[in-house]
Amino acid sequence: TGKTKTIVGIVSALLALDATQKIDQQKAQGSNGVWESNSKRLSNQSVAIARAWQDAALARQVAKEGDNMATVSVGSFKRKRVLICAQSNAAVDELVSRISRDGLYGSDGLIYKPYLVRTGNVKTVHPNSMSFFIDTLVEQRLAEQRINEGDISNDVNLGSTVLRSELEKLMERIQSFEAKRAKFRDNSELETRTKLGEMAAEDDDLEDMSEAATEVTLQRLNAKKKAIYRDLSIAQARERKTFEESRSQKLRLRKCIIREAEILVTTLSGCGGDIYAVCSESISSNRFGRPSEEFLFDVVVIDEAAQ
């Protein structure tokens, strides 16, 4: 029906129109020292720019009007942010696919790819949208930071794994010697040699060992077990600390990516998660002053609103 194409066109026009209006305002202020207000000109310009996604040549012509007066960089202005919502994940993924594939028209009439972020539940995200999914972007940022900072978290996990493996082998040896000691105490040497024959073949320490030697060996193994438990406890505490730091870092990166995104696409229910948290923090942190508009949204487009 052209519904998705219309939404892409609206978003493209809004972003392009905002930049063009600011350029015209800057030119008017530079020439007269005051802000000009020409509703007819702006109205005509709005119509022309709104068709930018449909006719790049027309958008290029409108953007070039008045260039003889002054040249202003669009990048010097604060960019607009757009939130696009839909009721279904299929509609959200279709919007992501269309914007990422076709791009948007800028105020100069040229196609560009905006900073696009898809949020929501990873289980409901289409595979084609995963490269724009926030979890994917967070993992990419983390990987870059680990490379740059030389992260040692993997070494910490490896040390804990080695300790667990050593402890498991040690417990098997302790159980073997405890079984031998129990047989000594039952004064059943013949029965002991018969039942532990297979163990003796694998472990020379069990063969022809007296009760006193067995007791000394057990004491040595138990002392080693306590040392491994102590080291393992330290390693696990270090792992928990690393995990908490990693979780906090991921949360900070999620918020950072949401703040940086030019276009955020999510379901209606998905707006109540990370996106709402970022907007809420922006308002609460400026409770006694003006909220930071940079982290809020200038436009919200709701797809399938009538449903």
MOUR-V76664 format. One line per field, one symbol per residue. ss: DSSP state (2 for helix, 1 for strand, 0 for the rest). phi: phi as a letter, one per 40 degrees, with the letter a starting at -180 (. if undefined). psi: psi as a letter, one per 20 degrees, with the letter a starting at -180 (. if undefined). Layout:
ss->???
phi->???
psi->???
This chain:
ss->0022222222222222222222222222222200000022222222222200000222222222000000000222000001111100222222222222220110000011000111000222002222221222222222222222200022222222222222222222222222222222200022222220222222022200002222222222222222222222222222222222222222222222222200111110222202222222222200000000222000111100000
phi->.gcccccccccdcccccccccccccccccccbgbccbbccccccccccccccccaccccccccccgcccabbccccccccbbbbbacbccccccccccccccgbccccgccbbccbbbbhcdcbccdccccbcccccccccccccccccgcbccccccccccccccccccccccccccccccccccfbcccccccbccccccbccccfbcccccccccccccccccccdccccccccccccccccccccccccdccccccccbbbacccccccccccccccccccbccacdcccccbcbbbbcfccc
psi->ijgghgghggggggghhgggghghhhghhhhijrpqonhgghghhggghhjhihnhgghhgghipjihgrppphiiqpqqppppqqhqhghghgggggghgharprijiqproropppraphijpqhiihijqhhghghggggghhghilpjhhhghgghggghgghghhhggghghhgghhhghilmhghghghjghghhhohhiplprhghggggggghhhhghgggghhgghhhhggghgghgghgggghghgghhhphppprrghihjdhghgggghhghilhjapqoihiaphpppoqkhi.
